[in-house]
Amino acid sequence: MAAVDQLVCFSLYQASRATTQVYRRLLAPWNLTYPQYLVLVQLWIDGPATVSQLGDDLDLDSGTLSPLLRRMERDGLLVRERVDADARIVTVRLTERGTQLRGEMTEVSSELLRCTGFTLDSAVELRDSLHRLTESLQSAR
């Protein structure tokens, strides 16, 4: 066992990389990246949002989010529109194709869960523990 295997941070790093690699394989049929999938999920569940709100919800800065949204718009998955009352505000909404993907991609989450070897209950427990960890670390800044 390597020395770094004793570190929680390294275990989190490895788990994150492994998860992203599985998502890369699962999302390949739709030519989507993991961050693009997260945008779709957020818009499927919460509906249209401002770019700023998406960035906050997904913890992505505008330098990462803007090009990602531009590619998704180019691919016909969403539309970005400026708000008439304030041209600085850009809203994002799914196109028909972006909405349609929700039905096509129903197995992605269950396939990821299968790959983890976890039960749904243990996955929820892990997720909740990770939320608590994140909140604790952010408040320690």
Secondary structure per residue as TSV (DSSP state, phi and psi in degrees):
chain	resnum	aa	ss	phi	psi
A	1	M	-	360.0	129.2
A	2	A	-	-72.4	154.1
A	3	A	G	-57.2	-38.4
A	4	V	G	-67.6	-19.6
A	5	D	G	-65.6	-14.5
A	6	Q	G	-83.8	-11.3
A	7	L	-	-91.8	130.8
A	8	V	H	-60.2	-42.0
A	9	C	H	-60.5	-37.5
A	10	F	H	-70.6	-38.2
A	11	S	H	-62.6	-40.8
A	12	L	H	-64.2	-42.6
A	13	Y	H	-61.0	-47.4
A	14	Q	H	-63.0	-43.5
A	15	A	H	-63.7	-40.2
A	16	S	H	-63.9	-45.9
A	17	R	H	-62.9	-43.6
A	18	A	H	-64.4	-39.9
A	19	T	H	-63.7	-45.6
A	20	T	H	-62.7	-37.1
A	21	Q	H	-65.7	-39.2
A	22	V	H	-65.5	-44.1
A	23	Y	H	-60.1	-38.6
A	24	R	H	-56.6	-44.3
A	25	R	H	-67.8	-43.7
A	26	L	H	-67.1	-32.7
A	27	L	H	-91.2	-9.3
A	28	A	G	-55.5	-39.3
A	29	P	G	-59.8	-22.9
A	30	W	G	-104.9	3.7
A	31	N	T	55.8	42.3
A	32	L	-	-112.2	148.5
A	33	T	-	-92.5	165.2
A	34	Y	H	-59.2	-47.5
A	35	P	H	-60.8	-35.5
A	36	Q	H	-64.3	-40.3
A	37	Y	H	-61.0	-41.6
A	38	L	H	-62.0	-40.3
A	39	V	H	-60.7	-46.6
A	40	L	H	-59.3	-48.0
A	41	V	H	-59.1	-45.0
A	42	Q	H	-60.9	-44.3
A	43	L	H	-72.7	-33.5
A	44	W	H	-61.2	-41.2
A	45	I	H	-84.9	-46.0
A	46	D	H	-100.2	-10.2
A	47	G	-	80.0	-168.7
A	48	P	-	-53.3	148.9
A	49	A	E	-149.4	162.2
A	50	T	E	-78.8	159.1
A	51	V	H	-59.3	-40.8
A	52	S	H	-60.4	-44.1
A	53	Q	H	-65.4	-42.0
A	54	L	H	-59.4	-44.1
A	55	G	H	-59.7	-43.1
A	56	D	H	-65.5	-46.9
A	57	D	H	-63.1	-38.3
A	58	L	H	-98.5	0.2
A	59	D	T	56.4	45.5
A	60	L	-	-119.3	136.2
A	61	D	-	-79.8	163.7
A	62	S	H	-64.0	-28.8
A	63	G	H	-65.6	-25.9
A	64	T	H	-92.0	-43.2
A	65	L	H	-70.9	-43.3
A	66	S	H	-59.1	-49.8
A	67	P	H	-65.0	-33.8
A	68	L	H	-63.1	-45.8
A	69	L	H	-66.3	-37.6
A	70	R	H	-60.3	-43.8
A	71	R	H	-65.6	-40.8
A	72	M	H	-66.6	-35.5
A	73	E	H	-68.1	-43.5
A	74	R	H	-58.2	-35.8
A	75	D	T	-84.2	3.7
A	76	G	T	78.9	20.6
A	77	L	S	-93.7	-25.5
A	78	L	E	-151.8	169.2
A	79	V	E	-128.8	135.6
A	80	R	E	-106.1	132.4
A	81	E	E	-136.5	138.3
A	82	R	E	-78.1	143.3
A	83	V	E	-79.3	129.4
A	84	D	T	-56.5	-42.2
A	85	A	T	-68.1	-27.4
A	86	D	E	-150.4	100.1
A	87	A	E	-63.7	-12.6
A	88	R	E	-74.8	-20.3
A	89	I	E	-93.2	127.5
A	90	V	E	-117.0	127.0
A	91	T	E	-99.3	155.1
A	92	V	E	-126.9	131.0
A	93	R	E	-139.2	153.0
A	94	L	E	-75.9	147.9
A	95	T	-	-83.7	177.8
A	96	E	H	-58.6	-41.6
A	97	R	H	-63.9	-42.8
A	98	G	H	-62.1	-39.3
A	99	T	H	-68.8	-39.9
A	100	Q	H	-61.5	-32.8
A	101	L	H	-60.0	-28.0
A	102	R	H	-56.9	-43.3
A	103	G	H	-68.6	-35.6
A	104	E	H	-71.8	-27.5
A	105	M	T	-104.8	20.5
A	106	T	T	-60.5	-26.1
A	107	E	H	-87.2	-7.8
A	108	V	H	-60.0	-49.8
A	109	S	H	-64.2	-43.1
A	110	S	H	-68.5	-33.8
A	111	E	H	-68.6	-39.0
A	112	L	H	-63.1	-45.1
A	113	L	H	-58.3	-43.1
A	114	R	H	-59.8	-41.1
A	115	C	H	-65.6	-29.0
A	116	T	H	-73.5	-26.0
A	117	G	T	79.4	5.9
A	118	F	-	-89.3	155.9
A	119	T	-	-80.3	165.7
A	120	L	H	-59.4	-43.3
A	121	D	H	-61.2	-42.8
A	122	S	H	-70.7	-32.0
A	123	A	H	-66.2	-41.6
A	124	V	H	-64.4	-41.3
A	125	E	H	-62.1	-43.8
A	126	L	H	-62.6	-46.4
A	127	R	H	-57.0	-46.5
A	128	D	H	-63.7	-38.8
A	129	S	H	-64.4	-40.4
A	130	L	H	-67.2	-36.4
A	131	H	H	-61.8	-44.2
A	132	R	H	-63.7	-41.5
A	133	L	H	-60.6	-47.4
A	134	T	H	-60.2	-47.3
A	135	E	H	-59.7	-42.7
A	136	S	H	-64.0	-45.3
A	137	L	H	-66.6	-38.1
A	138	Q	H	-68.1	-35.4
A	139	S	H	-75.1	-16.6
A	140	A	T	-83.9	-6.2
A	141	R	-	-58.1	360.0
